[in-house]
Structures are given as structure tokens and as C-alpha cells.
Amino acid sequence: MKKYLYMVKRWDIIIILSLCVLSFLPIAIFSYVKANEPPPASGKTELVAVISVDSKKYKTVKLTGHKGTESFDVEQPDGHTNTIEVSGEKIRISKANCNDQVCVRTGAIEKQGDTVVCLPHKLVIEVKASDGSSGDSDDPIISS
């Protein structure tokens, strides 16, 4: 090990340390920008769940301010059945007669842009703002 130490020079150490410090620069910049963003509007947007079957709107359920538990079935002519449960301000597929049950295991959704999909039945539940926007934009997602 000692025979290799003479190969490391002072400028090697300076360059390595400066590169390590510079690698944290993007985190510092993004944190600074995020901290200086204005706070979101104080008014809470009205959220609705749009239920679509085979790309056709089936039903719209208002989530904001929903109280209690409501359950209904989505039955299709070919025998596919999904039971949808709205509990409080959350919505989920509680029962389905598909083989994989991925839609049931997804659980409840409540945030704008969340989706639950039952592929075998071509059923989609998407949470959107009541004005119709789903929260999707072309802006990059930056977490802090």
C-alpha cells in the first residue's frame, strides 16, 4: 500500500475533493428554487373521480366533501363486474371478477392524477379536478 501512496499528488486530492463538493451543487440549486416558490393557492380544488369503461365515461363521483361509504357495481354486457367503493374522500375497486386482481390490490386513491386500472375489464378510475384537468403537465417532476 505504501508503494502506491507516492503516486497520489496534492492536486489529485484537490481535484477529487472539488468534484465531490460540486456533485452536491444540483441538490443545493433545486432546494433553493423550491424554497423560493410561492405557496399554492389556499382554496382547495374540487376533486372528482371519473370512471371510464372502454374509453367511454361511465360515471363521475365527487370526492371532495364526500361523507360515509357508498358502493356500486359496474356491470358490462360480457359478464365483467367491478364493485367500486367510495369511502370518505377515497375511491377504490373493492371487488372484481378478473383473474389477476391487480385493480383490487391497488387500494384507495384520493390525490389528483391518481388512477386505478382494471385492464381485463378496460375500466379506469382517475381522480381529476372538477374543472377537468388531471394535473398532468409537461413540466418535469422535481422532488426535494
N, C-alpha and C positions, 0 to 999 in steps of 0.2 A: 504494500500500500504506500509506503514511504517513497518508493521509487517513482510513483505517479504524481505525487504532490508537487514536484518541481516543474511539472508541465502546466500547472494551473498558475496563471499570472493574475496580477492585480486587476487588469482591465477585463479579464474573463469574469471575475466575480462581480465587478461593477455592471457589466452588460447583463448578466443573468439576474441580478437583483433589480435592475431597472425594468427589465422585461416582465418580471413578476409583479412589480408595482403597477406597470401600465396595463396588465391584464385585468385589473380591477377598475379601470377607468370607465368602461361602458356601464357597469353597475352604478357607479357614482353619478354619471350623467343621467341615466334613466331615473334614478331615485330623485335627483334634483328636479327634473322636469315633472315627475309625477307629484312631488310635494307642492309645486307651484301651480298645479291645475286648479281651476275654480271648482268649488264643491258642486255636486249635482243639484238639480232643481229640487226644491223642498217638496213640491207636490208629487205624490206617489202616482205613477201611471196605473191606469186600469188594465188589469191583465185578464185575458180570455184564453180558453183552451179551444182550439179549432180541431175538430175531429173530422178526418177525411178518410173515405173508403174508395180505393181505386182512383185516386187523384180528384175525387168529387167531394165537395164539402157535405158532410153528413149532419153535423150539429155544432153549435157554438155554445160553450158553457162559460159563464162569468165566474172568475176565480176570486177577484178582489172583493172582499167583504162577504164571501160565502160562509155560511154557518151550517153546522150539522154535517150529516152524511147522506149522500144521495147515490143511488146505484141504478144503472140501466144497462140493458143488453143491446148490442149491435149485432143484428142477425142479417146474414146475407142469403140470397136465394140458393147458393150452392151448399148450404149447411154450415158455413163458418159462423161461429158465435164468439163474441168477446163481451165480457162483463166489465164495464167501466165504473169506477167508484170515485166520487168526488167527496173528499173529506176535508172540511175546513177550506183552506186555500190551496189544497194539493189535489192532483188528479193522477190516477194510475189505472192500469189494466189489472183487475184482481183475478180474473179467470178467463182462460181461452182454451178452445179445443184443438189447438195446433200441437204438433209433436214436440217442438223444441222448447217452448215455454220461455223464450228469452224475453218476450214482452212483459211477462208476469214478474220475472226476476229483476227487471229494470227498476221497479219500485216507483214511488211517487215523484212527480215533478211539480215545481212551483215557480221557477225563475224564467224570465223572459228568454226565449231562444231554446229552452229545453224541449226535447222530443222523446216520444216513446213510439217505437215502430214494431208492428207485427207483420213481418214480411210474408209469411204464408197466406195471410188474410188481406194483405195490401191495405192495412189500417195504419194511419198515422195520427198521433195526437201531438200538437205543437202549441206551446204557450207563446202568445203574441200580445203586444199592446193593443188596446181596444181600437186604436186608430189604424190597425192593420200591419204595422211594422213588426217584424220578428226580432229586431235587434241586430240583424245581420248588416254588416257594412264591409267595405273593402279596406278598412283601416287595419293595420297589423295589431295583433294582440300582444301587449307588453305587460308582463307581470312584475310586480315589485315586491 
